[in-house]
Amino acid sequence: MYLLLIFLPLLSSFSLLLFGRFIGRAGAAVVSISSIFFSFFVALFLFYEVLLCRTTTFVALPIS
């Protein structure tokens, strides 16, 4: 869930970079705005979980 907050806008930008010409301006607007709204709602949920419920969280990133 925490990594989704980081990678969702990144995946949206890559998909618009690759397929933006095929879906057009209106489709690109829908994809980008929906990605921003979904990221906002994930951020609200994480704000509630971490700050208001005082949940400790550890994210282990694989480092090679």
N, C-alpha and C positions, 0 to 999 in steps of 0.2 A: 504494500500500500504506500509506503514511504517513497519507494523508488518510482512508483507510478506518477507521483507528483513531479518528479524530475523528467522522466522519460516521455510522458504524454505530449507535452508541447514539442519536444524534440522529434518524436515520431510524426507528429502532425506536420512539422516543417519539412521533414524529409519526404513525406508523401505528397505534399503540395509541390515540392521541388521536382519530383519525378512525374506526377500525374496531373499537375495543375492545368496543363494545356488541354488535356483530354476531358476534364470535368468542367472547364470554363470558369468564368468569374463568379457566377452565382454558386456553383458547387464548391469552389475554393473558399468562398466566404462562409458557407455553411460548415465546412470541415474545420476551418480555423476558429470560428466563433464557438462551435460546439466543443472543441478541444479546450478553449479558454474557460468556458463555463464548467466543464467537467473537472478541470484542474482547480477551479475556485471551490467547488463543492467538496472535493477531496481535501483541499487545504482547510476548509471549515471543519470538516470531520476530524482532521488531525489536530487542529487547534483545540477542539473540545476534548479529544482524547488525551493529549499531552498536558495541556495547561490547566484545564478545569478538573479533569479526573485524576491528574497527577500520576500518569502512567509512565514508568521508565521504559525506554526503548533502546535497543541496541541493533544497529544495522551492520551486519558483517559483509564486507565487500571482499570478493575473492581477489587477492593480489598475488600475481605469479612471480 
